Amino acid sequence: MSSKENLMEAFAGESQANRKYLAFAKKADKEGFKQVAKLFRAAAEAETVHAHNHLEIAGGINETKENLLEAIAGETEEFTEMYPNFIAESKAEKDDAARWTFEVANKVEQIHAVLYQKALENLDDTPEVDYYVCALCGNTVEDNAPEKCPICGASNSEFMKID
């Protein structure tokens, strides 16, 4: 493999480690292991530093317009190809939990593509809005959190304001 391929593989691995360690931290917090949770969050942040370094050296961070176009393409591929295939497979396997998480993610990826497209169209004059993310399904909304999540039914209190 080339150095660039190695950088992208390392980026993927470090990115997954970050997400995994954050999930581990969340679980440790719930179980009352605050110091272990803190360690997992520290390691997760370090993995983010590594991932960003790898991606930058590989040339994977471009101008914002190009990054938006790439994000739109990625989200669109997810909700038109990847998740529909995953949903079909989970239905065939009668794996309702997997099907639910794939269906929820599929709906949210469509929202992300729309939000990125909106940002792209208004790149030179982007209005300032707040974003809220549902902690249960990832639904991403502008301005205000809804009383009830239209994707998963979670209450307003499950939405996190993103700074």
C-alpha positions as CSV (number, residue, x, y, z in Angstrom):
1,M,0.0,0.0,0.0
2,S,1.0,3.6,-0.5
3,S,1.6,6.1,2.3
4,K,-1.6,7.8,1.3
5,E,-3.6,4.6,1.6
6,N,-1.9,3.9,4.9
7,L,-2.8,7.4,6.1
8,M,-6.4,6.8,5.2
9,E,-6.5,3.4,6.9
10,A,-4.9,5.0,10.0
11,F,-7.5,7.8,9.8
12,A,-10.3,5.2,9.7
13,G,-8.9,3.3,12.6
14,E,-8.2,6.3,14.8
15,S,-11.7,7.6,14.0
16,Q,-13.3,4.4,15.1
17,A,-11.2,4.3,18.2
18,N,-12.4,7.8,19.1
19,R,-16.0,6.8,18.8
20,K,-15.6,3.5,20.6
21,Y,-13.7,5.2,23.5
22,L,-16.4,7.8,23.9
23,A,-19.1,5.1,24.0
24,F,-16.9,3.3,26.6
25,A,-16.7,6.5,28.6
26,K,-20.5,6.9,28.5
27,K,-20.9,3.4,29.9
28,A,-18.2,3.9,32.6
29,D,-20.0,7.1,33.7
30,K,-23.3,5.2,34.0
31,E,-21.6,2.5,36.0
32,G,-20.1,5.1,38.4
33,F,-16.4,4.8,37.2
34,K,-15.8,8.5,36.7
35,Q,-12.0,8.3,36.6
36,V,-12.1,5.5,34.0
37,A,-14.6,7.5,32.0
38,K,-12.2,10.5,32.1
39,L,-9.4,8.3,30.8
40,F,-11.5,7.0,27.9
41,R,-12.4,10.6,27.0
42,A,-8.7,11.6,27.1
43,A,-7.7,8.7,24.9
44,A,-10.6,9.5,22.6
45,E,-9.4,13.1,22.2
46,A,-5.9,11.9,21.5
47,E,-7.3,9.5,18.8
48,T,-9.0,12.6,17.3
49,V,-5.7,14.4,17.1
50,H,-4.2,11.4,15.3
51,A,-7.1,11.1,12.9
52,H,-7.0,14.8,12.0
53,N,-3.3,14.7,11.4
54,H,-3.6,11.6,9.2
55,L,-6.4,13.1,7.2
56,E,-4.6,16.5,6.7
57,I,-1.4,14.8,5.6
58,A,-3.4,12.6,3.2
59,G,-4.9,15.7,1.6
60,G,-8.4,14.9,2.8
61,I,-9.2,18.4,4.1
62,N,-10.0,20.9,1.4
63,E,-11.7,24.3,1.1
64,T,-15.1,24.5,2.8
65,K,-17.0,24.4,-0.5
66,E,-15.2,21.2,-1.6
67,N,-15.7,19.8,1.9
68,L,-19.5,20.5,1.7
69,L,-19.7,18.8,-1.7
70,E,-17.9,15.8,-0.3
71,A,-20.2,15.7,2.7
72,I,-23.3,15.9,0.5
73,A,-22.0,13.0,-1.7
74,G,-21.1,10.9,1.3
75,E,-24.5,11.4,3.1
76,T,-26.3,10.8,-0.2
77,E,-24.5,7.6,-0.8
78,E,-25.4,6.5,2.7
79,F,-29.1,7.1,2.5
80,T,-29.5,5.9,-1.2
81,E,-27.2,2.9,-1.2
82,M,-25.6,1.8,2.1
83,Y,-28.5,2.0,4.6
84,P,-31.2,0.7,2.2
85,N,-28.9,-2.4,1.7
86,F,-28.3,-2.7,5.5
87,I,-32.1,-2.4,6.2
88,A,-33.0,-5.1,3.6
89,E,-30.4,-7.4,5.1
90,S,-31.6,-6.8,8.7
91,K,-35.2,-7.4,7.6
92,A,-34.2,-10.7,6.0
93,E,-32.4,-11.7,9.2
94,K,-35.3,-10.5,11.3
95,D,-32.9,-8.4,13.4
96,D,-35.3,-5.7,14.5
97,A,-32.7,-3.8,16.6
98,A,-30.3,-3.5,13.7
99,R,-33.1,-2.6,11.3
100,W,-34.3,0.2,13.7
101,T,-30.8,1.8,14.0
102,F,-30.3,1.6,10.3
103,E,-33.7,3.1,9.5
104,V,-33.1,5.9,12.0
105,A,-29.7,6.6,10.6
106,N,-31.0,6.5,7.1
107,K,-33.6,9.2,7.8
108,V,-31.0,11.4,9.6
109,E,-28.4,11.1,6.8
110,Q,-31.1,12.6,4.4
111,I,-31.5,15.5,6.8
112,H,-27.7,16.0,6.9
113,A,-27.5,16.1,3.1
114,V,-30.2,18.7,3.0
115,L,-28.5,20.8,5.7
116,Y,-25.2,20.6,3.9
117,Q,-26.8,21.6,0.6
118,K,-28.4,24.6,2.3
119,A,-25.0,25.6,3.7
120,L,-23.4,25.2,0.3
121,E,-26.1,27.4,-1.4
122,N,-25.7,30.1,1.3
123,L,-21.9,29.8,1.7
124,D,-21.2,33.4,1.2
125,D,-24.1,34.6,3.4
126,T,-24.8,31.8,5.8
127,P,-27.5,32.8,8.3
128,E,-26.6,32.1,11.9
129,V,-28.8,29.3,13.3
130,D,-28.6,27.0,16.3
131,Y,-28.4,23.2,15.7
132,Y,-29.8,20.6,18.0
133,V,-29.1,16.8,17.9
134,C,-31.3,14.1,19.4
135,A,-29.2,12.0,21.8
136,L,-31.2,8.9,20.9
137,C,-31.3,8.9,17.1
138,G,-29.0,11.7,15.9
139,N,-31.8,13.7,14.3
140,T,-30.3,17.1,13.5
141,V,-32.6,20.2,13.5
142,E,-32.1,23.9,13.1
143,D,-33.2,26.8,15.4
144,N,-35.1,25.0,18.1
145,A,-35.5,21.4,19.4
146,P,-38.9,20.1,18.7
147,E,-41.2,19.0,21.5
148,K,-40.9,15.5,20.3
149,C,-38.4,14.0,17.9
150,P,-40.1,13.2,14.6
151,I,-37.6,10.4,13.9
152,C,-37.6,8.4,17.2
153,G,-40.2,10.1,19.4
154,A,-37.8,11.2,22.0
155,S,-38.8,14.2,24.2
156,N,-37.4,17.7,23.8
157,S,-35.0,17.1,26.7
158,E,-33.0,14.5,24.7
159,F,-31.9,17.2,22.2
160,M,-28.4,18.7,22.8
161,K,-27.6,22.2,21.6
162,I,-24.4,22.2,19.5
163,D,-22.0,25.1,20.1
